[in-house]
Amino acid sequence: MRALFTALACLFALFVAPAVPASAATGIHVSGTKLLEANGQEFIMRGTSHAHTWYASQTKAFADIKSLKANTVRVVLSGGRWTANTVADVANVVSLCKQNKLICVLENHDTTGYGEQSGAYTLDQAANYWISVKSALVGQEDYVIINIGNEPIGNNAVTPGWASATTAAIQKLRSNGFQHALMVDAPNWGQDWQFGMRDNAKTVFDSDPAKNTIFSIHMYGVFDTAAEINAYMDAFKTAGLPLVVGEFGFNHSDGDPDEDTIMAQSVSRGLGYLGWSWSGNGGGVEYLDQVTNFDVTQLTSWGQRLFNGANGIAATSKQASIYGGGSTDTSPPSAPGTPSASGITSSGATLSWTASTDNVGVTGYDVYTSTGTALGSTATNSITLTGLSAATAYQVNVKARDAAGNQSAASPTASFTTLSGGSGGGCTAAGTVQSQWSTGYVLQPVTVTNTSTSTKPSWTVTFTLPAGHTVTGSWNAAVTVSGQTVTAKNLSYNGSLAPNASTSFGVQASRPNGNTAVPSGYTCAN
């Protein structure tokens, strides 16, 4: 993230991988899409980030984070952009992680926003920093993951690009004898809305002699819908590559992340996640503090959500087996009962079903279409689906999951058909391209106006993307895409419009280089 602390930007984890084949792995290592410990036990990160480089005296944070059941802490370090963390300091951080039975993800924050933010370091400089503190890291492969550089490129093109710079940094560390799992952050301030990491991850992974690289996506305003979150996670699942949500929040200056889906899908898919951040945020994003003034007894609402909420850390975290933890639960929950649909509208429906049972405990449910598309997740045996298409038949099923990540068989399938949409008219929509570059643009505002003589409770806008264009983010609307047709529906806070009143939303899109076409065909219905 760009600037969470008083002079900072975002961060998150890196995993240190062996310079030997995975079959002879040293410590924490990658196996397909999973992260394993040296003994073969799967490890799924659950934790938060601590801005150690700016708050070096707040060492009690390690014990406090552990007390809330985290199994991982991502630690912010600097090699010189801020006060450099020395070999002795890094060794002490590793010791604090081990004392508190936490896996230690060490990240170099110097690279944040390179190419866009003044003073940012290159990934090559970040690799040099890790080499300078190597003596504190050698032999710690069971406990430490190295996040090479936080959010290493902003939104501007740089040379070398993300794939080349990341590959070179990985190979530099391997050639210098690092046998750790390595974690690499995405470009675009970690959010990868131009898909530089997604589309080049296989090439980067294959360039690692140890085949022990983990990919870290930061999910903020770009990931404000379930569709965007699922699509990104699906891409790495299909590629068979390891992914972790290295940072995310419940709110952000660039939009409203869908933290419920981020957490639920991470649990459902067995992906690690690390929230941002423990305490000390500034620069207008103080709301991302999980505790107030580093006091573990003063959890904020975001802290409560992350640690104690549905699919949160307390319910889903398993201590690393190197510390005597790990899960031996391999029994999945029973299949849920047949879903029953009620409250059907043109864009949604409420489903309920008989709860599953489990030998330890059910932690949540995931709803899918019969073709496997995820529609939503919930901690209880009911859910209200939104963003569905009007006059469309749906066949859905439900799967339960437990804290160990075991997923049940699918429930019997239920069918329902959404109602027809509004008659159209009564409102207008018009879009403006606010800014654009060779491979993308921001559509803002898309203005929605109630042209009728009565207050309208909701609105739905559709428009057409030119061929080859892809939505990469949105705000102030629930946006779905089918082919090249974009459908934007109001959120809870901006649906009601009095006569002649207006509201607006925004969309960010990518496009083939040099294609200057823009969206068209705006329609609006109440």
N, C-alpha and C positions, 0 to 999 in steps of 0.2 A: 504494500500500500504506500501511497505517496508520502504522507506526513502524519504519522500518528503521534509521535512524541514531539516535544518542543524542538525541533530541528531534525526530525527524522522522517523516515518513510517506512514501508512495510518490510516484512521478513517472512521467512520460514525455512524449514528444515532441510538437512542434507544427511545422507546416509553414507557411511564409509564402507566401501566394498573391497574384497580381496583382489590382489593382483595374481591370483591363482585361479584355476578353473573352479566353477561352482561346486563340482563334485568333491573338491578338497578345500571347501570354503574356510576362510578365517573369520570367525565371529559372525556378525549379522550379515546376511547376504540375500540376494534376489533369487527366486525360483519361479519362473513364469511371471504371473501377476502378483505373486505373494512375496512377503518378506519373512525370512526364516532366521532363527538363531542358529548358532553353530551346531546344536544338537538336533536340528531339524524341526524344532517346535515353531509353529507359526507365531509371528508377533504382529499385532495390529496397533498402531500408535493411537493413543488417546491422551491429549494433553493440551498445553498452552505455550505461549511464547513469553519469555522474560527478558526485558531490555537491560541486560547486565551491563553492557558497555557504558550506559548513561547512569546506571544506579548500582555501581559496583559494591556499595556497602549493604545493599538489601539482600544479603545472603540467606536470611531466614525464609525468603520466598521459596527456596527449593523444598524445605520441609513443609511449608504451608501448601504448596501445590500438590505434594504427595498426600497430604492429609485429606484432600478432596478426591482421592482415588485415581489421580492421573498416573499413567505409567511412563510418560515421556515429557520432557521439557525441552523446548527449543530456545537456545540461548544466543542472544545477540552479541556479536563480537565485532571489533574493528581492528584493521591493520594500519590505521593512520589517518583516515578521513576524519575520525574523531580520535580521542585519546586511545592509543594502541593498547590492546590487551597483550601482555607479555607472556612468555613461556610459563613463568611461575603462576600467573593469573589463570591461564588456560588449564594448567595442571590442577589448580585449586577448584575450578569449576567442575572438572571431571570428577574430582574427589567428592564434591558436594552431591553430584548426581548419584554416585555410587553409594554414598552414605545413606541417601534417601531412597535408594532402590528405584531410580529413574533411568531410563535410557536417555542419553544426552545427545540431542541434535544441535551441533554447533554450526552457526551460520555467520558468514562475513557480510556485514551490512554495507560495506563501503561501495558496493556495485550498484546500489539502488538508483534506478532511473538513469543509467548511463546513456549518454546521447541526448538527454533532455534536461537533466538536473545538473546544475553546476557543481563541480567538485567530485562527481562520481568516478569511481575507479573502474578499470577494465577487469574482465574475468581472468586475464593473465596476471594482473597484479594481485587479484584474490588468491590465485594458485600460489604465487610467491609468498603470500602471508602464511598459508598453511604449511609450506615448506619451512618457513622460519620458526614455526612452533611445533615442528614434527616430533621433537623429543618428548613433548607432553602427550602425544597421541599414539605413538608406537606402543603396541601391546595392549591397547584399549579397544580393540576391534569388537569385543563382545558387548561393549557398553556405549560406544560412540558412533554416531553417523555424522558425516561431514556434508553440510549444505554449502556448496562451493561459494555461491554469491547470491545475495538476496535481490530479487527482481532486477536482473542484471542489465536490462535494456528497457528504456521508456517506450514511447509511441513513435519516435523518430527512427528512420532507417540509419543503421551504422555499418561500418566496415571494419573488421569482418562481422557478418551477421550472426544471429544467435546460434545457429547450428555449428558453424565453423569455430566460433569463439568457445562454445561449450565443449566441443570435441577436443580442441587444443588444450583446454584447462584440465579435462579428464586425463588426457594422455600425459600431460606434464606431471600430474600427481602420480600416475602409475609408474612413469619412468623414474620417479624419485622414491619409489618403494612403498607408497601408500597401499595398504591392503584392506582398506575400509570400504564399506558401502558409501557411495557418493550420491548425494541428492542434488538435483539441478532444478532451479526455478525457471518459470516461463518468462518470456519477454512481455512487452505491453504492461509494465508495472505488475508483472506476475499473473495477469488475467488472460493473456493469450488470445485476445479477441480477433487477432489476425491469423491465428492458428499456426504461428511459426513453430511452436513446440509440438503441437499435435501432429502436424504433417511431416515433421523431421525427426520425431522421437526414435523411430526404428533405426535410422541411419546413425544417430548419436549413440544409441544403445550398442549397436554392433561395432562402433569404433572403440568401445571400452574393452581393452584386452581381458579384463576380468568379468565382463558381462554382468556388472554389479552396480548399475546406475538406476536410481529411482527418480521419477519425474514428479515435480511439485507444482500444483496449480493453486493460485490464490483466488478465492471466490468472494468478490464484493459485488458492486452494482451491475457488472456484466452478467452475473448469474442470479437474476431476479425472478426467473421462472423455472418450474420443474422441468420443462422441455429442454431448456438450455443446459441445465445441470446433468440430466440424464444423457443427453446427446454427447456431452464431453466425456463423461465417464464411460459410455458405451464405446467410444472411439478407442480408448485404451484397452478395454476388455477385448474388443475385436482384434486389436493388434497384438494382444498377449503381452502387454508391457505393464510394469508396476507404476501405479499412480497413488499419490497421497494429496489430500487437501491440506497444503502447508500453512495456509492462513485463511480465515474467514471471520466475518462478524455478523451481527444481527441488523446492522444499519451502516450506511456509509455516505460520504458526500457525493459519490457518483451514482447513487441509487439505493434500493432496498433489497439486499440479498435475501434469498429464500433459505434461511438457515434451517428451517424445519426439514425441507427436502435434502439439503446438503447433509445433515446429520443422519436422517433416516436412510438415504441411499448409501451413505458410507457404511452404515451398520449392515444394511442388507447385502451389500456387495463385498464386505470384508475389507474396506479401504480405511486407512488411517486418516485421522483429522486432528488438526491443531488450531485452536482458536487464537485470535489476536485480541487482547493481550492482557497479561496479569495486572499491571498497574503502571501509572506514570505517563499515560498518554497526554498530549497537549496539542496545540495548534488547531483547535476546533473539533477534535475528535476524542475529547475526554470521555464521551459516552461509551467508548470501547473498553474502558477499564472494567475488569472483572471483579476487582475489589477496590475499595476506596483507600487511598493513602497506604497501600501495601498491607492493609489490615485484613487478615483472613476472616475475621468475625464480621466484616462489613461487605458482604457480597452485594454487588449491584444486580439489577434485573438481568443484565446480560450474563453475569457470572452465575446466577441461579439457573438460567436457561442452559448454559453450557455444561455445568457440572451436575446439576440435579434434575434437569428436565428430561422429557421423553427422548430416548436415544442419546442421552448425555453421558458424560464421562463416568459418573458413579455407577450407572446401570450397565455399562458396556466395556469398561476397561479391565484388562487382565494383566497382572504384573508379569514382567519378563521372567522366563524360566531360569535365567542366569541368577536371579535373586530368589529362586524357589517358588516362582509363580507359574503361570501358564494354565491352560484349560485342558482338562481331560474329558469334558462334556462333549460327546459326539452324538448324542441322541436328539433328533429334531422334534419340534412340537408336533402335536397331532394336527391334521388338516382342519381348517376352520369349517364352519357350517356353510350352507348355501347362502349367498348374499340375497338380501331382500331390498328392492329399490322403492324409494318413496320420495315425495317432494320433487318430482321430475319437472324441470323447466326446459327452456330452449337451450340452455347452456350448462346445466348441471343436474345433479341428482344426489340424494342421500342414500347410502348403502349401510346396512347393518347385517350382522351374522352371529352365529353362535360361537363363543370364544373357544380358542384352542387350549389345550393343556400341555404341560411340559414338566419333565422331571426336576428342573431347576426353576424355571419361570419364563413366561412369554414376555418379551420386551416390546414387540410391535408387530404391525401387519403391513403388507404391501399389496396394492391393488393393481392388477394388470388386465389388459385386453386379452382376448383369446389368442392374439398373434404375438403377445409378449411385450407390448408397449406399456411402460409404467404410467399409471394415472395418478397415483398419490400414495402416501404413507401415513400411518396413524399409530398412536400408542394404545388406542382402545379398539373395541370391536364395532366401530362405526366410523364413517367418514362422509363428509360432504364434498363431492367432486365439483369442480368449476372448470370453465374454459372448454367445455364440450361443444361440438358442432350441432347446430339446430337440425331437427328433422333427420336424425341419424340413429341407426340401430347399433347398440353396443352389446357385446358379449364380454362379460368380465368374470374374473376369479380372484381369490384372495389367498395369499401365503402368509403364514406366521413365521416369526423368527425369535430366537432366544439370545441371551447375552453372549454366548460363544459363537454366534454367527450362523448357527444351524438353521436352515430354512425348511419349513414343512412342505409336504405335497400340496398341490393346488386344491382349493375348495371346488365343489361342483360349480359349473358355469351358470351364471344368471344373465338374463337378457332384458333390456329395456330400450325404449326409443325416446329420444328427446323431442320436445314439442317444436312446432314450427316457430321460426323467428318472428320478429315484429313485422308489420306491414310495410315498413320503410317510410322514409320521409320524416318530417318533424324535426330533423336536425341536419346539419351540414358538417362537412369535414374538409379541411384544406391543409396541405403540408408544405413546409418550407425547408429547403436544404440550407442549413446554417453554416456548415463548413464541410469541405471535401478535400481529398488528396487522391493520388493516383490509384490507390487500391481500396478506397473506402470513403464514407461520408457519414455525417450526422444529420438526421432528419428531425428538425426541431425549430419551432413548435409544429406539431400537428394539432390544429385548433378545431375543437368540437363545439358547435353552437346549437342551442335549442331554438329552432325557428317556429315552434308551435306556440299556442296561447295558454298552455298549461304546463305545470312542472312535470318533468320526466324523471323517473327513478333510475334509469340506466341508459347506456348507449353502447353500440357496437360499430366500429369503423373497419372497413376493409379497403385494401388497395393492392396494387400489383407491383411486384419487384421485377425489374428487367431480368432477362435470362442471365444466369451466372452469378447474380447477386445473392448474398446470404445475410440474414439478420444475425448480428453478433451481440446485441444488447438492447435493452429497452428500459423505460422508466415511466411511472405514473399510469401504466396500463398493463393488463395481462395479455401478453402477445403470444400467438401461436402462428405457425406457418404450415401451409399445405401446398406443396409444389412451389409456385411463385406467388400464391395468394397469402397476404398477411391479414390476420384478424386480430384486432385490438379491442379488448373489452375494459370497461371501467373497473377501477378498484373500489373498495368499500367507501373510500373517503371522497371520491370525485364523480360518483355516478349521478347524483341528483342535481338536475339543472333547472332553474327557474326559467320562465320565458325570456328569451334573448340573452340568457347567461351563457358563458363559455368556459371551457377548461381546455387543457392541452396535455399532450404526452410526447415522448421522444423515442426515437429508434436509431440505433447505430448499425451500419451495414458494411460489409466488404464487397468488393467487386473485382473482376479481372482488371489487371493493370491497363490503363488507358481507356477503359469503357466508361464514358461520361454520361450514360443514360441515367435517369432518375425515376423513382416510383411514380405511378400515375393511377388514374381510375378510382379516386377516393369516393366511397359511399358511406352513408351513415344511416343507422336505424335505431329506433328507441326500443 
